[in-house]
Amino acid sequence: MGAANDQQDLRAGLHSMWGSVATGWAEHADFVDGRAQALTDRLLELAAPQSGDRVLELACGPGGLGLAAAERVAPGGEFVLSDIASEMTQIAAKRAEALGLDNVTTVVLDIESIDQPDAAYDVVLCREGLMFAVDHGQAAREIRRVLRPGGRVALAVWGPRERNPWLGAVLDSVSAQVGAPVPPPGIPGPFALDDAAVLETLLSDEGLADVSVGEVPVPLHVASFEEWWSRTIALAGPISKMLALLPEDAARALEARAREAVKPYETAGGLEFPGVSLVASARVA
């Protein structure tokens, strides 16, 4: 019971944390969607949602992926945007309403315990959410369970930390400042599934067929250090809460560390970071 209770406590803390940073995600939703456009295009190419399909997006955040694809399932189809944080689904619902998308609904769902019937969807999508599950295998099993025979899944997770310095530099700087690894051992973080072979095995082991994993470049350009720092902190989930608790002198020292860390990416036009996501696709046989 102890380990199970520990996992439940960890899940509860992570769920609360994502709700607490929803305001930052709402503020930067258009930026996130713009940066992820190539990633969104690839996910939709792989999953191929069609007219009449019922599609579920997990860990939707402000809903950008689903909003970009909702018209593809019309007429007769439905796009369900879901997130563990009700604050996120409320943002997604408002954005869908503003776009006049009448085939979009929102619901609060846990990726590890999807409260939906078996074989309820033709397509499941997840953009940069699976890695934050406490039990990745359980999440993959749930995705398979809610897909119909022949159903497709396409998902993206961040690639290797060293190839995503736009975020790795933040984590490294915070780790150095607080004297402990960030995220701590046992806590799912943004690079928890950054190995293509591990991701492929995870999906195959949970009964999904025709699993394929590739890469999509997701570079980041920002005009200044200040823009990068403020935006990344606003979107960085647990980092945001941690930094809010730092004393002022420690916060200044941390910012100085980060400024030094990103000097290799300085250009005349701002900061130019490389970035890469792993994109996986599979189907239910």
C-alpha positions in Angstrom: 0.0 0.0 0.0 2.9 2.4 0.8 4.2 2.5 -2.8 0.7 2.8 -4.2 -0.1 5.7 -1.8 3.2 7.4 -2.7 2.3 7.2 -6.4 -1.1 8.6 -5.7 0.3 11.5 -3.7 2.8 12.2 -6.6 0.0 12.2 -9.1 -2.1 14.6 -7.0 0.8 16.9 -6.6 1.6 16.9 -10.4 -2.1 17.5 -11.3 -2.3 20.4 -8.9 0.9 21.8 -10.3 -0.3 21.9 -13.9 -3.5 23.7 -12.8 -1.4 26.3 -11.1 0.6 27.2 -14.2 -2.4 27.3 -16.6 -2.5 31.1 -16.6 1.0 31.1 -18.1 0.0 28.6 -20.8 -3.1 30.7 -21.7 -0.9 33.8 -22.0 1.6 32.0 -24.3 -0.8 29.6 -26.1 -0.4 31.3 -29.6 3.4 31.2 -29.2 3.4 27.5 -28.3 1.2 26.6 -31.2 3.3 28.6 -33.6 6.5 27.0 -32.5 5.0 23.5 -32.6 3.4 23.9 -36.1 5.7 21.4 -37.8 5.2 19.0 -34.9 1.4 19.4 -35.2 1.5 18.8 -38.9 3.5 15.6 -38.5 1.2 14.3 -35.8 -1.8 14.9 -37.9 -0.1 13.4 -41.0 0.6 10.2 -39.0 -2.8 9.9 -37.3 -4.8 11.0 -40.3 -8.0 12.1 -38.7 -10.8 12.0 -41.2 -14.4 13.1 -41.6 -16.6 11.2 -39.1 -13.8 10.2 -36.8 -14.0 10.5 -33.0 -10.7 11.9 -31.8 -9.3 12.3 -28.2 -6.4 14.6 -27.4 -4.8 13.8 -24.1 -2.8 16.4 -22.0 -4.2 19.1 -24.3 -3.1 22.1 -22.3 -4.7 25.1 -24.1 -5.8 22.8 -26.9 -3.7 24.0 -29.8 -3.3 20.6 -31.5 -7.0 19.7 -31.4 -8.1 23.2 -32.4 -5.9 22.9 -35.5 -7.4 19.6 -36.5 -11.1 19.8 -35.5 -12.3 20.8 -38.9 -10.7 17.6 -40.4 -13.3 15.4 -38.8 -16.3 17.4 -40.0 -18.9 16.6 -40.9 -20.0 14.0 -38.4 -16.8 13.7 -36.3 -16.0 14.9 -32.8 -12.8 16.2 -31.2 -12.5 15.7 -27.5 -9.9 17.9 -25.8 -8.8 16.6 -22.4 -6.4 17.4 -19.6 -5.9 16.5 -16.0 -6.2 20.1 -15.0 -9.7 21.7 -15.3 -8.0 25.1 -15.6 -6.4 23.9 -18.9 -9.6 22.5 -20.4 -11.4 25.7 -19.6 -8.8 27.6 -21.6 -9.2 25.1 -24.5 -13.0 25.4 -24.4 -12.8 29.2 -24.6 -10.4 29.1 -27.5 -12.7 26.5 -29.3 -15.7 28.8 -28.8 -13.8 31.8 -30.1 -13.1 29.8 -33.3 -16.7 28.7 -33.7 -15.8 25.0 -33.5 -19.1 23.3 -32.7 -17.6 19.8 -32.9 -15.2 20.3 -30.0 -15.9 19.2 -26.4 -13.6 19.3 -23.4 -13.4 17.0 -20.4 -11.0 16.5 -17.5 -9.2 13.1 -17.9 -6.1 11.5 -16.4 -3.8 10.0 -19.1 -3.2 7.0 -16.7 -6.9 6.4 -16.0 -8.9 7.6 -19.0 -12.5 7.7 -17.8 -14.0 6.7 -21.1 -15.4 3.5 -22.5 -13.3 0.8 -24.2 -12.9 1.3 -28.0 -14.5 4.8 -27.9 -12.1 6.6 -30.3 -10.7 6.3 -33.8 -7.7 8.4 -33.0 -5.8 9.4 -29.9 -3.3 12.3 -30.0 -0.9 13.6 -27.3 1.6 16.4 -27.9 4.3 16.6 -25.2 2.3 15.0 -22.3 3.0 11.3 -22.1 6.4 11.8 -20.5 4.8 13.4 -17.4 2.8 10.3 -16.6 3.9 8.7 -13.3 3.5 5.2 -14.9 4.2 5.4 -18.7 3.1 1.8 -19.2 -0.2 2.3 -17.6 -0.8 5.4 -19.8 0.1 3.4 -22.9 -2.3 0.6 -21.9 -5.1 3.2 -21.4 -4.5 4.7 -24.8 -4.8 1.3 -26.4 -7.9 0.5 -24.5 -9.9 3.5 -25.6 -8.9 3.0 -29.3 -11.2 1.0 -31.6 -9.8 -1.9 -33.7 -7.8 -0.2 -36.5 -7.6 3.0 -34.4 -4.5 5.2 -34.6 -2.3 7.0 -32.1 0.2 9.7 -32.7 2.2 11.3 -29.9 5.2 13.5 -29.3 7.7 13.7 -26.4 10.8 15.8 -26.1 14.0 14.3 -27.5 17.3 14.1 -25.6 18.0 16.8 -23.1 21.4 17.7 -24.7 19.6 18.4 -28.0 17.1 20.7 -26.3 19.2 23.3 -24.6 16.4 25.8 -24.6 15.0 23.8 -21.7 18.0 21.9 -20.6 19.8 25.1 -19.7 17.0 26.0 -17.3 17.1 22.7 -15.6 20.9 22.7 -15.4 20.9 26.2 -13.9 18.3 25.4 -11.3 20.0 22.2 -10.4 23.3 24.0 -9.9 21.6 26.8 -7.8 19.7 24.5 -5.5 22.4 21.8 -5.3 20.1 19.0 -6.3 19.0 17.4 -9.6 15.9 18.9 -11.2 13.6 17.2 -11.6 14.4 15.0 -8.6 14.9 11.2 -9.0 11.5 9.5 -9.4 9.7 12.5 -10.6 8.6 12.4 -14.3 10.1 15.3 -16.2 10.2 16.6 -19.7 13.0 14.2 -20.8 11.6 11.1 -19.1 11.0 9.4 -22.5 13.8 11.0 -24.6 15.2 7.7 -25.9 13.6 6.6 -29.2 14.2 2.9 -28.5 12.6 3.1 -25.1 9.6 4.9 -26.5 9.2 2.3 -29.2 9.5 -0.6 -26.8 7.0 1.0 -24.4 4.3 1.2 -27.0 5.0 -2.2 -28.5 5.0 -3.9 -25.1 1.5 -2.6 -24.4 0.1 -4.2 -27.5 0.1 -1.5 -30.1 1.1 -2.5 -33.6 3.2 -1.0 -36.4 5.0 1.3 -33.9 7.3 3.8 -35.5 9.4 6.6 -33.9 11.0 9.5 -35.7 12.2 13.0 -35.0 10.9 16.4 -35.8 13.1 19.5 -35.4 11.5 22.1 -33.0 14.0 25.0 -32.9 13.4 28.1 -30.8 14.1 31.7 -31.7 13.6 34.5 -29.2 14.6 38.1 -29.5 16.3 38.3 -26.1 17.4 36.5 -23.0 14.6 38.1 -21.1 12.0 36.8 -23.5 13.4 33.3 -23.3 13.7 33.3 -19.5 10.3 34.7 -18.7 8.4 32.6 -21.2 10.2 29.3 -20.4 9.7 29.8 -16.6 6.0 30.6 -17.2 5.5 27.3 -19.1 7.9 25.1 -17.1 5.5 23.5 -14.7 7.3 22.5 -11.5 10.1 24.9 -12.2 7.7 27.9 -12.1 6.5 27.0 -8.6 10.0 26.3 -7.3 11.4 29.6 -8.6 8.5 31.6 -7.0 9.7 30.4 -3.6 13.4 31.4 -4.1 14.7 34.4 -2.1 15.4 37.4 -4.2 19.2 37.0 -4.1 19.0 33.3 -5.1 16.7 34.2 -7.9 19.1 36.8 -9.2 22.0 34.3 -9.0 20.0 31.7 -10.8 19.2 34.1 -13.6 22.9 35.0 -13.9 23.8 31.2 -14.2 21.2 30.8 -17.0 22.4 33.9 -18.8 25.9 32.4 -18.9 24.7 29.0 -19.9 22.9 30.2 -23.1 25.8 32.4 -24.4 26.6 29.8 -27.0 23.2 30.4 -28.6 23.5 34.2 -28.9 23.2 35.7 -32.3 22.8 39.3 -33.6 19.0 38.7 -33.8 18.6 37.1 -30.3 18.9 33.5 -29.1 18.8 30.6 -31.6 18.3 27.3 -29.9 18.1 23.8 -31.5 15.4 21.5 -30.4 14.0 18.1 -31.3 10.9 16.1 -30.5 10.4 12.4 -30.8 7.2 11.5 -32.7 5.6 8.0 -32.4 2.8 6.5 -34.2 1.0 3.1 -33.8 -2.3 1.4 -34.3 -4.6 -1.2 -32.8 -4.5 -4.4 -34.8 
